[in-house]
């Protein structure tokens, strides 16, 4: 994604997940521009192959096993994901969306 700039990902009306999108490579962290939406917990799920199957939510790295949420509410907001462990991901909303929702995904660069 380093050369990609922002990736726009859509969750269709009546659905709770986007299609699979591909990052250039796994990355340290992601920023997620969250639009106004049907109030929901917004997560990013990852899979291990380009087939886009077998998605699983990212869990916290503190050993609790709790699912990492990028945002919870009705938006708009900017969420943060601390790591993108694979190149293949999708947006997941716990609630189905009443209208089409477009999310922007960007890499976050940490400064030394």
C-alpha positions in Angstrom: 0.0 0.0 0.0 3.0 2.3 0.3 2.5 3.4 -3.3 -1.2 3.0 -3.4 -2.3 6.0 -1.4 -5.8 5.7 0.0 -7.9 2.6 -0.7 -11.6 3.1 -0.7 -13.6 0.1 0.5 -17.4 -0.2 0.3 -19.9 -2.0 2.4 -23.1 -2.4 0.4 -26.6 -1.5 1.7 -28.0 -4.4 3.7 -24.6 -6.0 4.2 -22.1 -6.0 7.1 -18.8 -6.7 5.3 -16.9 -5.3 2.4 -15.2 -7.3 -0.4 -11.6 -8.3 0.2 -9.0 -5.6 -0.5 -5.3 -6.0 -0.9 -2.5 -4.0 0.7 0.9 -3.8 -1.0 2.3 -5.7 2.1 1.6 -6.2 5.8 2.2 -2.9 7.6 2.8 -1.5 11.0 -0.6 0.3 11.3 -3.6 1.5 9.4 -5.8 4.6 9.6 -9.5 4.0 8.8 -11.7 6.9 7.7 -15.2 5.9 8.9 -18.2 7.5 7.4 -21.5 8.2 9.0 -23.1 4.8 9.4 -25.7 2.7 11.1 -24.3 2.5 14.6 -21.9 -0.4 14.7 -18.7 -1.8 15.9 -16.2 -1.5 13.0 -13.5 -4.1 12.7 -10.9 -5.1 10.1 -10.6 -8.8 9.4 -7.7 -10.6 7.8 -7.2 -13.8 5.9 -4.0 -15.7 5.0 -4.5 -16.1 1.2 -5.5 -14.0 -1.7 -8.6 -16.1 -2.2 -10.5 -13.9 0.3 -11.8 -16.7 2.3 -11.4 -17.7 6.0 -11.4 -14.1 7.4 -10.8 -13.7 11.1 -10.9 -10.5 13.3 -7.7 -9.1 14.7 -7.5 -9.7 18.5 -5.7 -7.5 21.0 -2.0 -8.2 21.6 -2.4 -8.2 25.4 -3.3 -11.9 25.7 -6.9 -11.3 26.6 -8.2 -12.6 23.2 -10.6 -9.7 22.9 -11.4 -8.6 19.4 -9.8 -5.3 18.3 -12.3 -2.7 17.3 -11.3 0.2 15.1 -14.4 2.2 16.1 -17.8 1.8 17.7 -20.6 4.2 17.1 -22.4 6.0 14.2 -19.4 8.0 12.8 -17.9 9.9 11.2 -14.5 9.2 12.7 -11.0 8.1 12.1 -10.1 4.7 13.5 -6.7 3.2 14.0 -5.5 -0.4 13.7 -2.2 -1.1 15.3 -1.0 -3.7 12.8 -2.0 -5.3 9.5 -0.7 -8.9 9.8 -1.4 -9.9 6.2 -2.0 -8.3 2.9 -5.6 -9.4 2.6 -8.3 -7.7 4.6 -12.0 -6.6 4.7 -14.0 -4.2 6.7 -16.6 -5.8 9.0 -19.5 -4.0 10.7 -21.3 -5.8 13.5 -24.6 -4.3 12.2 -25.8 -4.5 8.6 -25.7 -1.1 7.0 -28.9 0.7 5.9 -27.1 2.5 3.0 -23.8 2.1 1.0 -20.9 3.0 3.2 -17.4 3.9 1.9 -14.4 3.6 4.1 -10.9 5.0 3.4 -7.9 3.0 4.3 -4.4 4.5 4.6 -1.1 3.4 6.1 0.1 5.3 9.2 3.8 6.1 9.3 5.4 6.3 12.7 8.2 8.8 13.1 11.4 7.9 14.9 
